[in-house]
Amino acid sequence: MGEFTVSIDVPVEHMQNLFGKCDSYIRKIEDDLHVTIVDRDGAVRINGNKEAVMKASHIVKELLTLSERGNMLEEQNVNYAIEMEHESQGHDDVLLEIDSDCICHTISGKPIKPKTLGQKKYVDAIRDHMIVFGIGPAGTGKTYLAMAMAITAFKNNEVSRIILTRPAIEAGEKLGFLPGDLQSKVDPYLRPLYDALYQIMGAESFNKNMEKGLIEVAPLAYMRGRTLDNAYIILDEAQNTTPAQMKMFLTRIGFGSKVVVTGDNSQKDLAPDARSGLDIAVKVLSKIDDIAFCMLTSKDVVRHPLVQKIVRAYDDYESKEKNRSEIKRRNRNYSRGKK
C-alpha cells in the first residue's frame, strides 16, 4: 500500500503546545500509529499508511482545538486521545465534548473539567441524581470533582452548606496514640479534603465559611443522630466504612440535599475479616431510583502516567491472585470429594 500524506495548518503560537517538550507528544503519536509527523512552514505534515494517517490527523486536530481553547496540553491528554481514537474509530470528538464541560475555576483561575469519558459520566451523574457513588482507583479525580461540584452548588445557592466527611481509619494507626485534642487527632485524616477546598475556594473564603458553620469537615462518627437538610454531603474513603456506618450515614440525608460517596475497593484499611460498607451498599442499593453508581477504571487516572501503569499492574496482579485462590479452592474441594 502506498504512502499517504495529510497536511494540517497549525498557528505558530500553538505549535510548541501541540508538539510538547522535545516533541514528546508528537513522538507518542508517531510511535503508536507508525506514522511520520513533521513541521513544514506552519503546517503539520503526517505521512504513512492511509488508515494510520487519518487516525493521527484526527488526534492532532483534537489536540489543536484543545490548545486553541486555552488548554495547556499534558501527557495525559495525548495518551487519552490515542486511546479514544483506537476505541471510537475516529467517529467521535470525545476529547472536545469532555473539554466543553467546565465545572468551575480554582482560586488561581485554572478551569476544573473532567478529563476522561468516565469522569464526564461521573460529573453528569452527580448533576442528575440525588445520591452518587464514585468508585475507582487512586488518581481518578473522584473526590476532587465531587468537591468542585459541591463548591459550585454552594456558590450558586443551590445548597446552604457543604459537609465533608470520611472515616478516621488508617492502616496501622490508632487515633488514641496521636497527640492533641480530638480535632488535632482527626485533622491529618481530613487533610486531603482541606487541600482541595483551599485550591478551589482559597484559604480566606474557606476559613470565613468554616467559621460561619457553612462548611464542615468532620469524621464520620460526628454524623450520627443528625438530619442533614439542604446540604451537599461528600463521604470520602467509603471503602473504610462498616456496613452499620454506611447505613447510618445514608439515613442522615434530609430534604434538598445531595450526596456523593467516593471509595476505592483496592485500598481498604479495615480488618481482614471485616466487611466494607461500600461493598454492601453496591449490592443493596443498585436498583433504587435516583442512586447512581459510577465505576472509574485505570483509564480515568489523571495523575502522572506512571500512576496509571502502577494501578494497572496492581489490577493485573490482584486478578491473577484471585484466579489462583479460586483454582486452589476448587482443587481442595475436588480432593475432598475423592476421599
Secondary structure, DSSP 8 states (H G I E B T S, - for coil): ---EEEEEE--HHHHHHHH-GGGHHHHHHHHHHT-EEEEETTEEEEEE-HHHHHHHHHHHHHHHHHHHTT----HHHHHHHHHHHHHHTT---HHHHHHT---EE-TTS-EE---SHHHHHHHHHHHH-SEEEEE--TTS-HHHHHHHHHHHHHHTTSSSEEEEEE---BTTB-GGGSSSSHHHHHHHHHHHHHHHHHHHH-HHHHHHHHHTTSEEEEEGGGGTT--B-SEEEEE-SGGGS-HHHHHHHHTTB-TT-EEEEEE-TT---S-TT---HHHHHHHHHTTSTTEEEEE--GGG--S-HHHHHHHHHHHHHHHHHHHHHHHHHHHHHHHHHH-
